[in-house]
Amino acid sequence: MIIGSWIVGGEGSTSEDKEKVETVDKQVEAEKKEKDDKKEEKTKKEEKKKAEEERKSNRTVDEAIEEDNDNVDKATLKDGTLTLVGEGKTTFSENTLFMSVYDMFEAMHEGFKDENVKEVYIELTTTMVDQKGNESVEPVIKYNYSRESFEELNYDNFSDMAYSEEWRILTEADYYYIHPGIYKNLKDKYTDHVNVEGFK
C-alpha cells in the first residue's frame, strides 16, 4: 500500500515535472531566440554602418560636399575646377543674399582640402522676375578662387573678418560678378567696396 501510494504519487510528480521541464524548455528557447535576434540585428546594424563609412570614404570631393553641405545644391569637379552652385536664401532681400556668399565660402574651404582641386567656382542663384513678369532662376552672384589665391588667405582670421563683411570674400577673389538687378538694391556697406564686376 505504501509502495503503491509512492508509485502513484511518483507518477503524478513525474507528470508535473514533465510539464515544468517543457515550460522551462520553452522559456529557454524563447530567450535564446530573442538573444539570437538581437545579435543578428546588432550585426546587421554594424554591417550597415561599416558599408556607409566605406561608401563615404570613397566619395569624390564634389559628391561629399553636395551630400553633406546644406548650402550647396550642386557640386561638380572637372579638370581640377570644382563648381559649387547654391540657391540664395529663399526669403531674401538683396542684402541678406550676401549671407550665402559666406556660406559658399565655407564650402569652398572644404573643397580646397582635396589636392585634386586647383580652383573653386561659386555660383549663387535665385529667382528673378523680368519686365514682363516672367520668372527664371539665374546666377546672381559668382566668384572664383584659384588654390594659390585661396592659400594666400589666413583662413581662420579672414573668415572671422568676412563673417559680417562678406564683401571681403569678393574683393579677394580672382573674379566676381553681381547681377545688376541685385547690385542696385545693395546697401552702401556693400557698394562702397564692390562693383557689379571685379578682378583681382
Rosetta constraint file for C-alpha pairs under 8 A:
AtomPair CA 1 CA 5 HARMONIC 6.09 0.50
AtomPair CA 2 CA 6 HARMONIC 6.10 0.50
AtomPair CA 3 CA 7 HARMONIC 6.16 0.50
AtomPair CA 4 CA 8 HARMONIC 6.11 0.50
AtomPair CA 5 CA 9 HARMONIC 5.76 0.50
AtomPair CA 6 CA 10 HARMONIC 5.68 0.50
AtomPair CA 7 CA 11 HARMONIC 6.08 0.50
AtomPair CA 8 CA 12 HARMONIC 6.34 0.50
AtomPair CA 9 CA 13 HARMONIC 6.09 0.50
AtomPair CA 10 CA 14 HARMONIC 6.04 0.50
AtomPair CA 11 CA 15 HARMONIC 6.38 0.50
AtomPair CA 12 CA 16 HARMONIC 6.40 0.50
AtomPair CA 13 CA 17 HARMONIC 6.03 0.50
AtomPair CA 14 CA 18 HARMONIC 6.05 0.50
AtomPair CA 15 CA 19 HARMONIC 6.37 0.50
AtomPair CA 16 CA 20 HARMONIC 6.18 0.50
AtomPair CA 17 CA 21 HARMONIC 6.01 0.50
AtomPair CA 18 CA 22 HARMONIC 6.13 0.50
AtomPair CA 19 CA 23 HARMONIC 6.09 0.50
AtomPair CA 20 CA 24 HARMONIC 6.04 0.50
AtomPair CA 21 CA 25 HARMONIC 5.96 0.50
AtomPair CA 22 CA 26 HARMONIC 6.16 0.50
AtomPair CA 23 CA 27 HARMONIC 6.24 0.50
AtomPair CA 24 CA 28 HARMONIC 6.07 0.50
AtomPair CA 25 CA 29 HARMONIC 5.98 0.50
AtomPair CA 26 CA 30 HARMONIC 6.01 0.50
AtomPair CA 27 CA 31 HARMONIC 6.04 0.50
AtomPair CA 28 CA 32 HARMONIC 6.01 0.50
AtomPair CA 29 CA 33 HARMONIC 6.10 0.50
AtomPair CA 30 CA 34 HARMONIC 6.11 0.50
AtomPair CA 31 CA 35 HARMONIC 6.06 0.50
AtomPair CA 32 CA 36 HARMONIC 6.03 0.50
AtomPair CA 33 CA 37 HARMONIC 5.97 0.50
AtomPair CA 34 CA 38 HARMONIC 6.18 0.50
AtomPair CA 35 CA 39 HARMONIC 6.13 0.50
AtomPair CA 36 CA 40 HARMONIC 6.04 0.50
AtomPair CA 37 CA 41 HARMONIC 6.06 0.50
AtomPair CA 38 CA 42 HARMONIC 6.07 0.50
AtomPair CA 39 CA 43 HARMONIC 6.14 0.50
AtomPair CA 40 CA 44 HARMONIC 6.17 0.50
AtomPair CA 41 CA 45 HARMONIC 6.23 0.50
AtomPair CA 42 CA 46 HARMONIC 6.16 0.50
AtomPair CA 43 CA 47 HARMONIC 6.08 0.50
AtomPair CA 44 CA 48 HARMONIC 6.02 0.50
AtomPair CA 45 CA 49 HARMONIC 6.03 0.50
AtomPair CA 46 CA 50 HARMONIC 6.05 0.50
AtomPair CA 47 CA 51 HARMONIC 6.06 0.50
AtomPair CA 48 CA 52 HARMONIC 6.14 0.50
AtomPair CA 49 CA 53 HARMONIC 6.15 0.50
AtomPair CA 50 CA 54 HARMONIC 6.11 0.50
AtomPair CA 51 CA 55 HARMONIC 6.08 0.50
AtomPair CA 52 CA 56 HARMONIC 6.13 0.50
AtomPair CA 53 CA 57 HARMONIC 6.11 0.50
AtomPair CA 54 CA 58 HARMONIC 6.34 0.50
AtomPair CA 55 CA 59 HARMONIC 6.54 0.50
AtomPair CA 56 CA 64 HARMONIC 7.40 0.50
AtomPair CA 59 CA 63 HARMONIC 5.85 0.50
AtomPair CA 59 CA 64 HARMONIC 5.92 0.50
AtomPair CA 60 CA 64 HARMONIC 6.22 0.50
AtomPair CA 61 CA 65 HARMONIC 6.15 0.50
AtomPair CA 61 CA 77 HARMONIC 7.71 0.50
AtomPair CA 61 CA 111 HARMONIC 6.52 0.50
AtomPair CA 61 CA 114 HARMONIC 6.67 0.50
AtomPair CA 62 CA 66 HARMONIC 6.05 0.50
AtomPair CA 62 CA 75 HARMONIC 4.99 0.50
AtomPair CA 62 CA 76 HARMONIC 5.42 0.50
AtomPair CA 62 CA 77 HARMONIC 5.85 0.50
AtomPair CA 62 CA 82 HARMONIC 7.09 0.50
AtomPair CA 62 CA 111 HARMONIC 7.62 0.50
AtomPair CA 63 CA 67 HARMONIC 6.09 0.50
AtomPair CA 63 CA 75 HARMONIC 6.88 0.50
AtomPair CA 63 CA 76 HARMONIC 7.83 0.50
AtomPair CA 64 CA 68 HARMONIC 5.88 0.50
AtomPair CA 65 CA 69 HARMONIC 5.35 0.50
AtomPair CA 65 CA 72 HARMONIC 7.17 0.50
AtomPair CA 65 CA 75 HARMONIC 6.89 0.50
AtomPair CA 65 CA 107 HARMONIC 7.18 0.50
AtomPair CA 65 CA 110 HARMONIC 7.55 0.50
AtomPair CA 65 CA 111 HARMONIC 7.45 0.50
AtomPair CA 66 CA 70 HARMONIC 7.72 0.50
AtomPair CA 66 CA 72 HARMONIC 5.68 0.50
AtomPair CA 66 CA 73 HARMONIC 6.23 0.50
AtomPair CA 66 CA 74 HARMONIC 5.77 0.50
AtomPair CA 66 CA 75 HARMONIC 5.47 0.50
AtomPair CA 69 CA 107 HARMONIC 7.15 0.50
AtomPair CA 71 CA 86 HARMONIC 5.86 0.50
AtomPair CA 71 CA 87 HARMONIC 7.48 0.50
AtomPair CA 71 CA 100 HARMONIC 7.75 0.50
AtomPair CA 71 CA 103 HARMONIC 6.60 0.50
AtomPair CA 71 CA 104 HARMONIC 6.79 0.50
AtomPair CA 71 CA 107 HARMONIC 7.96 0.50
AtomPair CA 72 CA 84 HARMONIC 6.31 0.50
AtomPair CA 72 CA 85 HARMONIC 5.81 0.50
AtomPair CA 72 CA 86 HARMONIC 4.64 0.50
AtomPair CA 72 CA 87 HARMONIC 7.58 0.50
AtomPair CA 72 CA 104 HARMONIC 7.27 0.50
AtomPair CA 72 CA 107 HARMONIC 7.60 0.50
AtomPair CA 73 CA 84 HARMONIC 7.64 0.50
AtomPair CA 73 CA 85 HARMONIC 5.79 0.50
AtomPair CA 73 CA 86 HARMONIC 5.02 0.50
AtomPair CA 73 CA 87 HARMONIC 6.87 0.50
AtomPair CA 74 CA 83 HARMONIC 7.99 0.50
AtomPair CA 74 CA 84 HARMONIC 5.93 0.50
AtomPair CA 74 CA 85 HARMONIC 5.12 0.50
AtomPair CA 74 CA 86 HARMONIC 6.81 0.50
AtomPair CA 75 CA 82 HARMONIC 6.99 0.50
AtomPair CA 75 CA 83 HARMONIC 5.59 0.50
AtomPair CA 75 CA 84 HARMONIC 4.63 0.50
AtomPair CA 75 CA 85 HARMONIC 6.36 0.50
AtomPair CA 76 CA 82 HARMONIC 5.63 0.50
AtomPair CA 76 CA 83 HARMONIC 5.18 0.50
AtomPair CA 76 CA 84 HARMONIC 6.75 0.50
AtomPair CA 77 CA 81 HARMONIC 5.61 0.50
AtomPair CA 77 CA 82 HARMONIC 4.36 0.50
AtomPair CA 77 CA 83 HARMONIC 6.36 0.50
AtomPair CA 77 CA 117 HARMONIC 7.75 0.50
AtomPair CA 78 CA 82 HARMONIC 6.54 0.50
AtomPair CA 80 CA 116 HARMONIC 5.80 0.50
AtomPair CA 80 CA 117 HARMONIC 4.77 0.50
AtomPair CA 80 CA 118 HARMONIC 4.99 0.50
AtomPair CA 80 CA 119 HARMONIC 6.44 0.50
AtomPair CA 81 CA 117 HARMONIC 6.01 0.50
AtomPair CA 81 CA 118 HARMONIC 5.95 0.50
AtomPair CA 81 CA 119 HARMONIC 4.81 0.50
AtomPair CA 81 CA 120 HARMONIC 5.72 0.50
AtomPair CA 81 CA 121 HARMONIC 7.10 0.50
AtomPair CA 82 CA 111 HARMONIC 7.26 0.50
AtomPair CA 82 CA 117 HARMONIC 6.31 0.50
AtomPair CA 82 CA 118 HARMONIC 7.84 0.50
AtomPair CA 82 CA 119 HARMONIC 6.20 0.50
AtomPair CA 82 CA 120 HARMONIC 4.72 0.50
AtomPair CA 82 CA 121 HARMONIC 6.15 0.50
AtomPair CA 83 CA 120 HARMONIC 5.83 0.50
AtomPair CA 83 CA 121 HARMONIC 4.71 0.50
AtomPair CA 83 CA 122 HARMONIC 6.01 0.50
AtomPair CA 83 CA 123 HARMONIC 7.62 0.50
AtomPair CA 84 CA 104 HARMONIC 7.71 0.50
AtomPair CA 84 CA 108 HARMONIC 7.87 0.50
AtomPair CA 84 CA 120 HARMONIC 7.43 0.50
AtomPair CA 84 CA 121 HARMONIC 6.24 0.50
AtomPair CA 84 CA 122 HARMONIC 5.05 0.50
AtomPair CA 84 CA 123 HARMONIC 6.26 0.50
AtomPair CA 85 CA 122 HARMONIC 6.09 0.50
AtomPair CA 85 CA 123 HARMONIC 4.80 0.50
AtomPair CA 85 CA 124 HARMONIC 5.91 0.50
AtomPair CA 85 CA 125 HARMONIC 7.36 0.50
AtomPair CA 86 CA 104 HARMONIC 7.48 0.50
AtomPair CA 86 CA 123 HARMONIC 6.43 0.50
AtomPair CA 86 CA 124 HARMONIC 5.05 0.50
AtomPair CA 86 CA 125 HARMONIC 6.24 0.50
AtomPair CA 87 CA 124 HARMONIC 5.61 0.50
AtomPair CA 87 CA 125 HARMONIC 4.76 0.50
AtomPair CA 87 CA 126 HARMONIC 5.70 0.50
AtomPair CA 88 CA 92 HARMONIC 7.43 0.50
AtomPair CA 88 CA 97 HARMONIC 5.87 0.50
AtomPair CA 88 CA 100 HARMONIC 6.08 0.50
AtomPair CA 88 CA 124 HARMONIC 5.87 0.50
AtomPair CA 88 CA 125 HARMONIC 5.67 0.50
AtomPair CA 88 CA 126 HARMONIC 5.40 0.50
AtomPair CA 89 CA 96 HARMONIC 7.52 0.50
AtomPair CA 89 CA 97 HARMONIC 6.03 0.50
AtomPair CA 89 CA 100 HARMONIC 6.95 0.50
AtomPair CA 89 CA 126 HARMONIC 7.94 0.50
AtomPair CA 90 CA 126 HARMONIC 7.82 0.50
AtomPair CA 92 CA 96 HARMONIC 5.66 0.50
AtomPair CA 92 CA 97 HARMONIC 5.81 0.50
AtomPair CA 93 CA 97 HARMONIC 6.22 0.50
AtomPair CA 94 CA 98 HARMONIC 7.25 0.50
AtomPair CA 94 CA 182 HARMONIC 5.54 0.50
AtomPair CA 94 CA 183 HARMONIC 7.56 0.50
AtomPair CA 94 CA 185 HARMONIC 6.27 0.50
AtomPair CA 94 CA 186 HARMONIC 5.98 0.50
AtomPair CA 95 CA 99 HARMONIC 7.90 0.50
AtomPair CA 95 CA 185 HARMONIC 7.73 0.50
AtomPair CA 95 CA 186 HARMONIC 5.64 0.50
AtomPair CA 95 CA 187 HARMONIC 6.84 0.50
AtomPair CA 96 CA 100 HARMONIC 7.80 0.50
AtomPair CA 97 CA 101 HARMONIC 7.34 0.50
AtomPair CA 98 CA 102 HARMONIC 7.05 0.50
AtomPair CA 98 CA 166 HARMONIC 6.45 0.50
AtomPair CA 99 CA 103 HARMONIC 6.49 0.50
AtomPair CA 99 CA 166 HARMONIC 7.13 0.50
AtomPair CA 100 CA 104 HARMONIC 6.02 0.50
AtomPair CA 100 CA 124 HARMONIC 7.58 0.50
AtomPair CA 101 CA 105 HARMONIC 6.25 0.50
AtomPair CA 101 CA 124 HARMONIC 7.70 0.50
AtomPair CA 101 CA 141 HARMONIC 7.97 0.50
AtomPair CA 101 CA 166 HARMONIC 6.52 0.50
AtomPair CA 101 CA 169 HARMONIC 7.57 0.50
AtomPair CA 102 CA 106 HARMONIC 6.49 0.50
AtomPair CA 102 CA 162 HARMONIC 7.18 0.50
AtomPair CA 102 CA 163 HARMONIC 6.56 0.50
AtomPair CA 102 CA 166 HARMONIC 6.00 0.50
AtomPair CA 102 CA 169 HARMONIC 7.43 0.50
AtomPair CA 103 CA 107 HARMONIC 6.67 0.50
AtomPair CA 104 CA 108 HARMONIC 6.16 0.50
AtomPair CA 104 CA 122 HARMONIC 6.98 0.50
AtomPair CA 105 CA 109 HARMONIC 6.39 0.50
AtomPair CA 105 CA 169 HARMONIC 7.48 0.50
AtomPair CA 106 CA 110 HARMONIC 6.66 0.50
AtomPair CA 107 CA 111 HARMONIC 6.36 0.50
AtomPair CA 108 CA 112 HARMONIC 6.36 0.50
AtomPair CA 108 CA 120 HARMONIC 6.37 0.50
AtomPair CA 108 CA 122 HARMONIC 7.92 0.50
AtomPair CA 109 CA 113 HARMONIC 6.78 0.50
AtomPair CA 110 CA 114 HARMONIC 7.72 0.50
AtomPair CA 111 CA 117 HARMONIC 6.80 0.50
AtomPair CA 111 CA 120 HARMONIC 7.35 0.50
AtomPair CA 112 CA 117 HARMONIC 5.80 0.50
AtomPair CA 112 CA 118 HARMONIC 7.53 0.50
AtomPair CA 112 CA 119 HARMONIC 7.88 0.50
AtomPair CA 112 CA 120 HARMONIC 7.66 0.50
AtomPair CA 112 CA 147 HARMONIC 7.00 0.50
AtomPair CA 113 CA 117 HARMONIC 7.92 0.50
AtomPair CA 117 CA 147 HARMONIC 7.55 0.50
AtomPair CA 118 CA 146 HARMONIC 6.07 0.50
AtomPair CA 118 CA 147 HARMONIC 5.24 0.50
AtomPair CA 119 CA 144 HARMONIC 7.20 0.50
AtomPair CA 119 CA 145 HARMONIC 5.77 0.50
AtomPair CA 119 CA 146 HARMONIC 4.23 0.50
AtomPair CA 119 CA 147 HARMONIC 5.51 0.50
AtomPair CA 120 CA 144 HARMONIC 5.58 0.50
AtomPair CA 120 CA 145 HARMONIC 5.54 0.50
AtomPair CA 120 CA 146 HARMONIC 6.48 0.50
AtomPair CA 120 CA 147 HARMONIC 7.81 0.50
AtomPair CA 121 CA 142 HARMONIC 7.48 0.50
AtomPair CA 121 CA 143 HARMONIC 6.05 0.50
AtomPair CA 121 CA 144 HARMONIC 4.30 0.50
AtomPair CA 121 CA 145 HARMONIC 6.71 0.50
AtomPair CA 122 CA 142 HARMONIC 5.48 0.50
AtomPair CA 122 CA 143 HARMONIC 5.29 0.50
AtomPair CA 122 CA 144 HARMONIC 5.86 0.50
AtomPair CA 123 CA 139 HARMONIC 6.12 0.50
AtomPair CA 123 CA 140 HARMONIC 7.60 0.50
AtomPair CA 123 CA 141 HARMONIC 6.06 0.50
AtomPair CA 123 CA 142 HARMONIC 4.59 0.50
AtomPair CA 123 CA 143 HARMONIC 6.84 0.50
AtomPair CA 124 CA 139 HARMONIC 5.50 0.50
AtomPair CA 124 CA 140 HARMONIC 5.89 0.50
AtomPair CA 124 CA 141 HARMONIC 5.14 0.50
AtomPair CA 124 CA 142 HARMONIC 6.24 0.50
AtomPair CA 125 CA 137 HARMONIC 6.34 0.50
AtomPair CA 125 CA 138 HARMONIC 5.23 0.50
AtomPair CA 125 CA 139 HARMONIC 4.15 0.50
AtomPair CA 125 CA 140 HARMONIC 5.47 0.50
AtomPair CA 125 CA 141 HARMONIC 7.09 0.50
AtomPair CA 126 CA 137 HARMONIC 5.32 0.50
AtomPair CA 126 CA 138 HARMONIC 5.76 0.50
AtomPair CA 126 CA 139 HARMONIC 6.66 0.50
AtomPair CA 126 CA 140 HARMONIC 6.75 0.50
AtomPair CA 127 CA 135 HARMONIC 6.32 0.50
AtomPair CA 127 CA 136 HARMONIC 5.41 0.50
AtomPair CA 127 CA 137 HARMONIC 4.30 0.50
AtomPair CA 127 CA 138 HARMONIC 6.29 0.50
AtomPair CA 128 CA 135 HARMONIC 5.56 0.50
AtomPair CA 128 CA 136 HARMONIC 5.49 0.50
AtomPair CA 128 CA 137 HARMONIC 6.09 0.50
AtomPair CA 128 CA 138 HARMONIC 6.58 0.50
AtomPair CA 129 CA 133 HARMONIC 5.52 0.50
AtomPair CA 129 CA 134 HARMONIC 5.38 0.50
AtomPair CA 129 CA 135 HARMONIC 4.49 0.50
AtomPair CA 129 CA 136 HARMONIC 6.59 0.50
AtomPair CA 130 CA 134 HARMONIC 5.42 0.50
AtomPair CA 130 CA 135 HARMONIC 6.61 0.50
AtomPair CA 139 CA 179 HARMONIC 7.65 0.50
AtomPair CA 140 CA 177 HARMONIC 7.66 0.50
AtomPair CA 140 CA 178 HARMONIC 5.70 0.50
AtomPair CA 140 CA 179 HARMONIC 4.71 0.50
AtomPair CA 140 CA 182 HARMONIC 7.02 0.50
AtomPair CA 141 CA 176 HARMONIC 7.38 0.50
AtomPair CA 141 CA 177 HARMONIC 5.58 0.50
AtomPair CA 141 CA 178 HARMONIC 4.61 0.50
AtomPair CA 141 CA 179 HARMONIC 6.31 0.50
AtomPair CA 142 CA 176 HARMONIC 5.40 0.50
AtomPair CA 142 CA 177 HARMONIC 5.07 0.50
AtomPair CA 142 CA 178 HARMONIC 6.67 0.50
AtomPair CA 143 CA 170 HARMONIC 6.62 0.50
AtomPair CA 143 CA 173 HARMONIC 6.38 0.50
AtomPair CA 143 CA 174 HARMONIC 7.43 0.50
AtomPair CA 143 CA 175 HARMONIC 5.47 0.50
AtomPair CA 143 CA 176 HARMONIC 4.07 0.50
AtomPair CA 143 CA 177 HARMONIC 6.37 0.50
AtomPair CA 144 CA 173 HARMONIC 5.79 0.50
AtomPair CA 144 CA 174 HARMONIC 5.88 0.50
AtomPair CA 144 CA 175 HARMONIC 5.77 0.50
AtomPair CA 144 CA 176 HARMONIC 6.75 0.50
AtomPair CA 145 CA 149 HARMONIC 5.91 0.50
AtomPair CA 145 CA 150 HARMONIC 5.92 0.50
AtomPair CA 145 CA 173 HARMONIC 5.33 0.50
AtomPair CA 145 CA 174 HARMONIC 5.41 0.50
AtomPair CA 145 CA 175 HARMONIC 7.51 0.50
AtomPair CA 146 CA 150 HARMONIC 6.20 0.50
AtomPair CA 146 CA 174 HARMONIC 7.08 0.50
AtomPair CA 147 CA 151 HARMONIC 6.01 0.50
AtomPair CA 148 CA 152 HARMONIC 6.41 0.50
AtomPair CA 149 CA 153 HARMONIC 7.23 0.50
AtomPair CA 149 CA 172 HARMONIC 7.90 0.50
AtomPair CA 149 CA 173 HARMONIC 7.34 0.50
AtomPair CA 149 CA 174 HARMONIC 7.19 0.50
AtomPair CA 151 CA 155 HARMONIC 7.92 0.50
AtomPair CA 153 CA 158 HARMONIC 6.60 0.50
AtomPair CA 154 CA 158 HARMONIC 5.74 0.50
AtomPair CA 155 CA 159 HARMONIC 5.75 0.50
AtomPair CA 156 CA 160 HARMONIC 6.45 0.50
AtomPair CA 157 CA 161 HARMONIC 6.41 0.50
AtomPair CA 158 CA 162 HARMONIC 6.05 0.50
AtomPair CA 159 CA 163 HARMONIC 5.91 0.50
AtomPair CA 160 CA 164 HARMONIC 7.93 0.50
AtomPair CA 161 CA 165 HARMONIC 6.44 0.50
AtomPair CA 161 CA 168 HARMONIC 7.92 0.50
AtomPair CA 162 CA 166 HARMONIC 4.76 0.50
AtomPair CA 162 CA 167 HARMONIC 7.22 0.50
AtomPair CA 162 CA 168 HARMONIC 5.72 0.50
AtomPair CA 162 CA 169 HARMONIC 6.46 0.50
AtomPair CA 166 CA 170 HARMONIC 7.38 0.50
AtomPair CA 167 CA 171 HARMONIC 6.31 0.50
AtomPair CA 167 CA 190 HARMONIC 6.14 0.50
AtomPair CA 167 CA 193 HARMONIC 6.70 0.50
AtomPair CA 167 CA 194 HARMONIC 6.70 0.50
AtomPair CA 168 CA 172 HARMONIC 6.17 0.50
AtomPair CA 169 CA 173 HARMONIC 6.27 0.50
AtomPair CA 170 CA 175 HARMONIC 7.53 0.50
AtomPair CA 170 CA 176 HARMONIC 5.94 0.50
AtomPair CA 170 CA 194 HARMONIC 7.54 0.50
AtomPair CA 171 CA 176 HARMONIC 7.78 0.50
AtomPair CA 171 CA 193 HARMONIC 7.61 0.50
AtomPair CA 171 CA 194 HARMONIC 6.88 0.50
AtomPair CA 171 CA 198 HARMONIC 7.39 0.50
AtomPair CA 171 CA 199 HARMONIC 7.87 0.50
AtomPair CA 171 CA 200 HARMONIC 7.01 0.50
AtomPair CA 172 CA 200 HARMONIC 6.53 0.50
AtomPair CA 173 CA 199 HARMONIC 7.36 0.50
AtomPair CA 173 CA 200 HARMONIC 6.24 0.50
AtomPair CA 174 CA 199 HARMONIC 5.65 0.50
AtomPair CA 174 CA 200 HARMONIC 4.79 0.50
AtomPair CA 175 CA 197 HARMONIC 7.63 0.50
AtomPair CA 175 CA 198 HARMONIC 5.68 0.50
AtomPair CA 175 CA 199 HARMONIC 4.47 0.50
AtomPair CA 175 CA 200 HARMONIC 6.20 0.50
AtomPair CA 176 CA 197 HARMONIC 5.66 0.50
AtomPair CA 176 CA 198 HARMONIC 5.29 0.50
AtomPair CA 176 CA 199 HARMONIC 6.62 0.50
AtomPair CA 177 CA 196 HARMONIC 5.71 0.50
AtomPair CA 177 CA 197 HARMONIC 4.42 0.50
AtomPair CA 177 CA 198 HARMONIC 6.57 0.50
AtomPair CA 178 CA 182 HARMONIC 6.76 0.50
AtomPair CA 178 CA 183 HARMONIC 6.13 0.50
AtomPair CA 178 CA 195 HARMONIC 7.54 0.50
AtomPair CA 178 CA 196 HARMONIC 4.82 0.50
AtomPair CA 178 CA 197 HARMONIC 6.24 0.50
AtomPair CA 179 CA 183 HARMONIC 6.11 0.50
AtomPair CA 179 CA 196 HARMONIC 6.62 0.50
AtomPair CA 180 CA 184 HARMONIC 6.06 0.50
AtomPair CA 180 CA 196 HARMONIC 6.28 0.50
AtomPair CA 181 CA 185 HARMONIC 7.33 0.50
AtomPair CA 182 CA 186 HARMONIC 6.75 0.50
AtomPair CA 183 CA 191 HARMONIC 7.60 0.50
AtomPair CA 183 CA 195 HARMONIC 7.81 0.50
AtomPair CA 183 CA 196 HARMONIC 6.43 0.50
AtomPair CA 186 CA 190 HARMONIC 6.37 0.50
AtomPair CA 186 CA 191 HARMONIC 6.55 0.50
AtomPair CA 187 CA 191 HARMONIC 6.48 0.50
AtomPair CA 188 CA 192 HARMONIC 5.48 0.50
AtomPair CA 189 CA 193 HARMONIC 7.22 0.50
AtomPair CA 190 CA 194 HARMONIC 6.16 0.50
AtomPair CA 191 CA 195 HARMONIC 6.35 0.50
AtomPair CA 194 CA 198 HARMONIC 7.36 0.50
